[in-house]
Structures are given as structure tokens and as C-alpha cells.
Amino acid sequence: MAGLARVLVHVRCGGAGGPARFGQSVTGAFCPAHEDAAVVSCGLDRGRFLLSDVAFPGSTTALLKRPSFCPAKRLGEQPELALPAELRRRGVAAGVAVLLQTSTSRILLTRRASTLSIFPNVWVPPGGHVEPDEELLDVGLRELEEETGLRLEAGTFSWRMLGLWESIYPPMLSQGLPRRHHIVTYLLLLSTESHEQLEARMCPSKSEVSAYAWLEPPILEAIAATEDGAESLGNGPSTLPATVSITELSNGSSSTTQLPTSTFLNTAPAEGEDMERVSTGTKFALRLWLESLQERGRVQP
């Protein structure tokens, strides 16, 4: 995230529109209070990232979702928890995250460095803010290269949008009032290269990434089945390996080690400090990815 300028989210619904307000749920502008998802039209429009209930030139239709425990949703239910004026003026920033799928059907996830101010030690795909004059794909490719060292050349990949996620940090009101508010566009990058070929070019940013892993479909399916805020787990694969191979970065060097599979299946704690886990938004994106595989008949039995 080299630049300081940010593209902000604007909302147009029912004929009225304007900048999305920090701490107020963007998803809630398009769905009833008891629901947490809506189909919207979205796209970059005159230096802003526009979400609309009607199509506009250059827009794409996508699913917009928030978690059931979305702090902005809860703030709307508890008006006594008013945000300070300096927070309300921030606006909602647009971001992009990329699921990089290899020709061997693995997905790259990275663990955010412990020194980062938001979501430290959480597993996510590469991603970051949209900067002025950037297209969404350009953002994803830039962040992929900045965080992992991987540069994808034209002709070696295809791509499409998966969906939109409303991300707030801290992720639950029990952990404090919101300090960051984003709408993250998840893109799927389909590489023609294997994870072994891509691994040979990996050069992660030590300031942003503390570990990375090329995860196989059974693990990814199990991760997608764990829903944060749910009372019970979903139906994932019944048999999983006890550990997963990851590459850990420490003291200027990298080494392969084993991480308990259960770490990837952790869910966001309702109270107290966060833990090492896969982010809620990443799980949402993985579910959309798995659905797309099923639609294309590419899921292995």
C-alpha cells in the first residue's frame, strides 16, 4: 500500500446517493435489517467506488455481504454507542483482495505480520486499498506483487470478480469501536502456472507477511465451512490431515514448517483478543469460489 490517497465508497439507492458513512453499514443500505446480504451493481465511477441498486455504465453485478456480527450493524441497533466525530469523517475506503488459484487448484493465503495495525496474525489473500486512477485488477496485481513478489504477466492468467465484503476493524464491538471500514472486492485470478512454478518466484514483504501457504481444495473447503458467529460448524470434509505445510518468515529467512490444521479452522472469538485464524471475509470469498467450481463441474469427488 504505497500511496496515501484512497478511493472512497459511494452509495446510490432509491434514487438518492452520496459518500458511504464510516460506522454505518453499507450493506444495510441495500437489505432489510434482519438480512446481511444484497445483490448490487458496482464499479469505479469518476474517482469513487460506486455501489448502486440499479446498473450504471461499466458496472458489474455482485453479491455484497456483511457478517452477522458486523459492528456497523450493531451500532445501528445501539445508538448510545456514538462514534467520535473524527471517526465519522473518515468515510469508507475501497479495497481489493485476490484469490490466486494455481493450475494445480491451490489457493495462496498469507498470514499478516504481527506488527500490522489491523488484523495482525490473520490469514488472508493478498490485497489492499484502491488508489486514484487504478482499475480493480491493477490494484490486485499491484498488491500481489508488493506483498509476495509475484508478478503475473499478461497471458498467464484470467480473472473475474467473486463478490464484495464489508470489512470493519475491530471485527466485533466487544473489541472496541470501529477504527477501519472498507468494502473489499474479491477477485479470482486463475493462473496457468503451478504452485511450484509460482513458489520459485516468491519474495514476500517481511513488513506485511509473516507466513504463506498454498492450500489444497479439501483444506479450503473445510475453512469455508467454518462460519464466524455461527452456533455450529458447517459441513466440511470429514477427513483432514493433522497439519498443513506453510512457509514461515523470520529474521530475514524463510523455512517450511507444519501448522496444525485446526489453526485454519479457528473462528473469530466473540470476546477478548483475536487469534490466528482465516479472516471472515476470506471464508466468504472461498465459499463463492467453491460455488463457482461446482457450477463449472470442476469439483473433484
GIWOTA-V127648 format. One record per residue. N is the residue number from 1. NEAR is the number of other C-alpha atoms within 10 Angstrom. Layout:
n->N near->NEAR
n->N near->NEAR
This chain:
n->1 near->15
n->2 near->10
n->3 near->9
n->4 near->8
n->5 near->11
n->6 near->16
n->7 near->20
n->8 near->25
n->9 near->26
n->10 near->23
n->11 near->21
n->12 near->19
n->13 near->14
n->14 near->10
n->15 near->8
n->16 near->8
n->17 near->13
n->18 near->11
n->19 near->15
n->20 near->21
n->21 near->20
n->22 near->23
n->23 near->27
n->24 near->20
n->25 near->24
n->26 near->26
n->27 near->29
n->28 near->20
n->29 near->18
n->30 near->22
n->31 near->15
n->32 near->11
n->33 near->12
n->34 near->9
n->35 near->14
n->36 near->20
n->37 near->20
n->38 near->19
n->39 near->19
n->40 near->23
n->41 near->21
n->42 near->27
n->43 near->22
n->44 near->24
n->45 near->14
n->46 near->9
n->47 near->14
n->48 near->21
n->49 near->23
n->50 near->24
n->51 near->32
n->52 near->24
n->53 near->18
n->54 near->15
n->55 near->14
n->56 near->14
n->57 near->10
n->58 near->10
n->59 near->17
n->60 near->14
n->61 near->17
n->62 near->18
n->63 near->17
n->64 near->25
n->65 near->24
n->66 near->26
n->67 near->23
n->68 near->15
n->69 near->16
n->70 near->24
n->71 near->27
n->72 near->27
n->73 near->22
n->74 near->17
n->75 near->19
n->76 near->16
n->77 near->11
n->78 near->10
n->79 near->9
n->80 near->8
n->81 near->12
n->82 near->12
n->83 near->16
n->84 near->9
n->85 near->8
n->86 near->7
n->87 near->16
n->88 near->16
n->89 near->12
n->90 near->16
n->91 near->20
n->92 near->28
n->93 near->23
n->94 near->25
n->95 near->28
n->96 near->25
n->97 near->27
n->98 near->30
n->99 near->26
n->100 near->24
n->101 near->24
n->102 near->21
n->103 near->16
n->104 near->15
n->105 near->17
n->106 near->20
n->107 near->23
n->108 near->20
n->109 near->22
n->110 near->25
n->111 near->25
n->112 near->26
n->113 near->21
n->114 near->15
n->115 near->13
n->116 near->12
n->117 near->9
n->118 near->16
n->119 near->22
n->120 near->18
n->121 near->22
n->122 near->21
n->123 near->26
n->124 near->24
n->125 near->26
n->126 near->26
n->127 near->25
n->128 near->23
n->129 near->25
n->130 near->29
n->131 near->23
n->132 near->16
n->133 near->12
n->134 near->14
n->135 near->12
n->136 near->23
n->137 near->19
n->138 near->14
n->139 near->21
n->140 near->28
n->141 near->20
n->142 near->21
n->143 near->25
n->144 near->23
n->145 near->19
n->146 near->20
n->147 near->23
n->148 near->21
n->149 near->16
n->150 near->19
n->151 near->15
n->152 near->17
n->153 near->9
n->154 near->7
n->155 near->8
n->156 near->11
n->157 near->17
n->158 near->11
n->159 near->15
n->160 near->12
n->161 near->17
n->162 near->21
n->163 near->22
n->164 near->28
n->165 near->26
n->166 near->24
n->167 near->25
n->168 near->26
n->169 near->19
n->170 near->20
n->171 near->27
n->172 near->22
n->173 near->20
n->174 near->13
n->175 near->16
n->176 near->11
n->177 near->21
n->178 near->20
n->179 near->16
n->180 near->18
n->181 near->27
n->182 near->22
n->183 near->25
n->184 near->22
n->185 near->26
n->186 near->27
n->187 near->23
n->188 near->24
n->189 near->22
n->190 near->18
n->191 near->21
n->192 near->16
n->193 near->15
n->194 near->14
n->195 near->21
n->196 near->12
n->197 near->12
n->198 near->15
n->199 near->13
n->200 near->9
n->201 near->12
n->202 near->15
n->203 near->14
n->204 near->21
n->205 near->16
n->206 near->17
n->207 near->12
n->208 near->20
n->209 near->24
n->210 near->23
n->211 near->24
n->212 near->23
n->213 near->21
n->214 near->22
n->215 near->18
n->216 near->15
n->217 near->18
n->218 near->17
n->219 near->20
n->220 near->21
n->221 near->18
n->222 near->23
n->223 near->29
n->224 near->26
n->225 near->20
n->226 near->22
n->227 near->19
n->228 near->22
n->229 near->16
n->230 near->11
n->231 near->7
n->232 near->10
n->233 near->15
n->234 near->13
n->235 near->11
n->236 near->16
n->237 near->14
n->238 near->7
n->239 near->9
n->240 near->13
n->241 near->10
n->242 near->10
n->243 near->14
n->244 near->19
n->245 near->15
n->246 near->19
n->247 near->17
n->248 near->19
n->249 near->18
n->250 near->11
n->251 near->6
n->252 near->6
n->253 near->8
n->254 near->14
n->255 near->10
n->256 near->13
n->257 near->12
n->258 near->12
n->259 near->16
n->260 near->12
n->261 near->17
n->262 near->15
n->263 near->16
n->264 near->22
n->265 near->21
n->266 near->17
n->267 near->21
n->268 near->21
n->269 near->15
n->270 near->15
n->271 near->10
n->272 near->10
n->273 near->10
n->274 near->18
n->275 near->15
n->276 near->18
n->277 near->20
n->278 near->26
n->279 near->23
n->280 near->25
n->281 near->23
n->282 near->21
n->283 near->21
n->284 near->22
n->285 near->24
n->286 near->24
n->287 near->18
n->288 near->18
n->289 near->21
n->290 near->17
n->291 near->13
n->292 near->14
n->293 near->13
n->294 near->12
n->295 near->10
n->296 near->9
n->297 near->9
n->298 near->11
n->299 near->13
n->300 near->8
n->301 near->3
